[in-house]
Amino acid sequence: MTGDDSILPFQLDRAQMRGRVVRLDETLDTILDQDRYPPAVSALVAEAALITALIGSTMKLRWRFSIQVRGEGAVRLIATDYFAPETKGEPGRLRAYAGYDAGDVASSRATPFELLGTGVFGVTIDQGPGMSPYQGITPLTGTKLGDCAEAYFAQSEQIATRFTTLSAHAQAPGEPMHWRAGGIMIQQLGQAGESVIGSEPSGQDGLMTADDVAAMGAAEEDWNRVNILLGTVDPHELIGPHLAIEGLLTRLFHEEKPRVYPAKAIQFGCTCSAERVEAAMAQYSAKDIAHMTNEDGKLTADCQFCSAHYEFDPATLGFDAVKEA
């Protein structure tokens, strides 16, 4: 099995680390085909989707794990959601989209990450109705979104974490172009331990890095060794499809005694519905609804995640006075 559209949990017994490998195929195709993003924006959305799936699948999640990246550059927003399986055995669901200035992206020579400019990297853990969501925010840092996710874990959780991700628009002989992506996350198990006296964070803007957290405990040597091994991953091995994800782990970490657990399926999924849109519309005043009504007397709404289109008659939403507003 190549592991397409799946997440494989694993543990490295020698180094006492846990991790995930994810591969996205049709799921990523569906996400990126919604809006036909420019290549640089597609790369950012793919990286965010991989990171979201890697983190979300590690949690005892009852509903949703989300990432929101807000920038002040040509790319203003990247939003992703990972929804936990509703019942055992069902796939997790993933969705993502980006907001950007097409002209600024087209004229820029910046790297995908540089298109964000300054901004913030935020995560939300929402366990569903009746529960207060947890939110964490760190500044954008480093040269890729994986660096931002590592900084989040270092600041908020004090867990040394590393991400390696890659996406590509690939084409097999005789087949159409399609997206493939792969990612690996490794994390130290347990607490990092007490801080080293006199040590200073080594990241940008005074942020702690994963290496800083690893240096606090007694397993820094294990951390360094596993990261060296992770750095040898070949792009074709990471995104597949010719090497199974179990084989990838064996190739990278066979000396670390990798132990794998059952893989989890993942697919594109959106939670939008006419009922949810109606509930959102109910928050507006009659005057606001009047401004939002088109020449045909209809309220329209489009889902940014799945491109679903909705139309409503204002009167059916209780705005009978909309014409007089």
C-alpha positions, 0 to 999 in steps of 0.5 A: 500500500502506498498510503495515499490519503492516509495517516500512519501513527508510529513510535520510535522505541529507541529514541522514545519519540512518537510521530505521524506520516501523512500522504495526500492524493485525491484529498489535496487535488479536491482542495486545490482544484476548488479555486485553481490557486497560483503555484506559490499559493498552492504550495502554502495551502498544501503545507498547511493541510499536511500540518493540520492533518499531522497535528489533528490526528495526534489528539483525542479530538471529538470535533475539529482542529484548525489552523489559521495563518494571517499575513499582511503580504500578498497572501492574507489568510490560510485556513484549514480544518481537520475533523475527527472521524464521527464513528470508529473506522470512518475517515477523518475529514480535511479542508483548506482555503487561502485568501490572497491578492492575485495581482500581488502574487503574480508580480512577486518573486518571493518564496511562498512563505515570504508572500505572507509577510508579517503575521500570526500562526494560530491554532484552535482545538474545538471539542464541539458544542458545550465546550470552550475552544482552546486557542493558541497564537504565535508570530510567523517565524522561520522560512516555512509554515512547519517552522511556525508549527514547531514554534507553537509547540515549543512556546505553548506545549514545551514539546520538541516537534519537527515537521518535514513536508513536501508537495508536487504537481505530478504526472504519471505516463499517460495520466493527467496532472494531479497533486501529491503531498507527504509529511512527517512529524516527530515529537519527543515523548514526556516532558522536556524537563527543567530549563537550562540555567542561563539559556536563551531562546535561539529563535527569531523575536525571542521565540523558543525553538524545538532544539531549545526545548530538546536541550532542556531534557536528558534526551537531546542526543536522541533528538539530534540523531533522529533529526539527522535521519529525518533529514535524509528523506528523499522527496520521491520517498516522501510523496510516493507513490512507489514506496509504501509509508511503512517502507519509508519509516523502515528506510529512515528509522530502522535503527530506532526500532519503529513501531507502527499502528493502524493507519487512518484514512483521510478525505476531503470534507466540508461542513457547510449547509443551507441551515448553517448559512441561514443561522449566520444570516440571522445575525445581520440586521434588515438593513445589512440584508438589504445591502446584501440582496442582489438585483434578483431579490436573492441573498447569495453565499458561497462556501470558500472551502468547497465552492458550494453556492446558496441562494435565499429569499430574504422573506423566508429568513424573516426579513419581510421589511427588507425592501423598506430598509 
